Amino acid sequence: MDLLVDVVGGGLLLFGAAFALIGGIGLIRLPDFYTRIHGAGITDTLGAGLILSGLMFEAGVSIVTIKLLLILLFLWLTSPTATHALANSALETGLKPRLADGEEAASTP
Amino acid sequence: MKYLIGLMIALTGTWVLWSWHFTTALLSYGLASCVVVLLIARRMRVVDREGAPIDLLPVLVTYLPWLFWEIAKANVDVARIVLHPRMPISPRLIEVRATQKHDLGRVIYANSITLTPGTVTIDTEGDLITVHALTQGAADGVLSGEMDRRVSRLGSQS
């Protein structure tokens, strides 16, 4: 049973670390500010989520588990807010996103 | 009144979880600080549907698991693009209309878009949301409007 917990918890930690790393790679490889935000999003959501889930598995059912869950909740509430604040201030100050084709924005009716 | 009670429960609950010490002294400090926060919040008139959205708790139970699954799928898509040797991105800007009646619903919708990798809300004006998408596929996901419908379905509260 202990082994199972370690395998699942360790696996989650490993996958979380991998996604955090991929987010970092994206941050470097992607071409401009707006696309880099998407790369950083991987680290924020799945990277942090999997790492914290792995830690929850390792902690077992205790107060630590609940605290980890709340950390995840607060992280997922604050990170899109911070991301939007960054992206919006970039837009407001006139940084133009590099788009695939033309500057025209598609929209729903 | 129910928002006041809901906020009080949330505040004291957070205090107890954070401290997890059950001595009379610490519990009374916690209670006192929660009451002070509550009084300040009431004086600032922020204890309402928006400041303490307890009506949303039951419906979030159905929305959040769906959102988590969408986030996981989008993460794998973006990770694949980032690791791809040629990195096949096609960034674009799209505009969508949010059909939620209230600001709180629009905030949940816009934040859900941002939280999903591959799409970021970069501007909101009234019910018009401007989204930067990393690929055509990510843009189509937002344009399909499923997330918008699900957030609207969170009920009249949103």
Interface residues (C-beta under 8 A of the other chain):
Chain A: F19 I22 G23 I25 G26 R29 L30 P31 D32 Y34 T35 I37 H38 G39 G41 I42 T45 L46 G49 I63 I66 K67 L70 W76 L77 S79 P80 T81 T83 H84 A87 N88 A90 L91 P97 R98 L99 A100 D101 E103 A105 A106 S107 T108
Chain B: T14 L17 W18 W20 F68 I71 A72 N75 V78 A79 V82 L83 M87 I89 S90 P91 R92 L93 I94 E95 V96 R97 A110 N111 S112 T114 L115 T116 P117 G118 T119 V120 T121 I122 D123 T130 H132 L134 Q136 A139 L143 G145
